[in-house]
């Protein structure tokens, strides 16, 4: 069962390091470079979010182990289909690491659709769409947050114009991205006290959230 593969992998890393008696426990850190789009209907209502998450090379190599079913040395979209289904659907347990607020009100997502994985140039990328449970009128200000509360998975919006877009959005709406600041300790130099902090603060990762402010006339 490969469900929740990045979470299980992370816990496995922690346990292995602890059993080895290491005094300084390395943070089991998965890096995700993300891009997203806020989706609008033809009448200008918000209908959902589209995500693209590219995982770092080390974790990607771990995740695709044993998935080359035909032995051709390539991992095809078809060979990744079951993994994409399991893991995208299981993201509901974590609220998809995503918060969308319009006029200060948090909106609920329906089940993810159009999900698929691709493996290219040594990196695994998850694509999926989160439809809202119902179309919602855009307000003057809307906010999106992307982060893992435990900070086991570190999300960062990619650089450049493709980081975030408004698909079919009303004229005059603009999006401003605020990326998280780097942690004071590197992922290779986090000690036991850091993990105690994570346990004590369930929303520790909020300080490393990626935020998008959408402002409309």
Steps between C-alpha positions, in 0.01 A plus 500: 500500500667822383230727641631820659843415359678823591367503859596135562840555346564792727406314816713208388801728468448635851467154652809373321713789623376464856576126504853578385544706818576826323502796739425746220191385312491616137167640389327255259428771253323470164532809280210585269515771235140601433293696255125555505208663322179643639219382272201711400176420321382682191293727725799601713433278801779308673463126435824349626878476511742315277826376655833387355749363757852400394691291756874511553721244325585295809141450601387446141748213464362341816136538394537332159691194618351184349252681275670428165264210428613432144870539577569753225693732731229766493216578741192577293186687597309171477741329741448787745119502473424289809748696711348829382150383593592370848702798604287777356188360662680452833594869508152571638637391841729804485250740338724484192750725686290780351281778637284725283320793656269745327403808696653334808286184475675165458352297214460123479632290214328209329694185410805558277468440127729485195789363707809342348871454560791544262866407545738707292868591536519320833211686661146391578220753449145466631225685311147526638196728515302588813146606407303701753181342633318784330587803284575808709487865407842662509549769764727803494762292682560127505783301653666167433745325733710193422697328776542187712410580864768259628765634259600147403430601140637839395302671224632796304337667203726490197660819374372687196167579341381139502492473878138609527233596250134602481327286238210686337498746791314834491679792337715701738564225755865460601684240710791572735715213633676499836749216526616360835825607658767233532513329842775604735636145504567292190330169435834329572549669837179474702525352846270329751370830640369589156290183490370570851386837369317331213314273740400788726378724218262327263508786249875563510524505121270803468800728541638349178175529304489614139234767470320650202286811528253548215366855475212592270346839419 
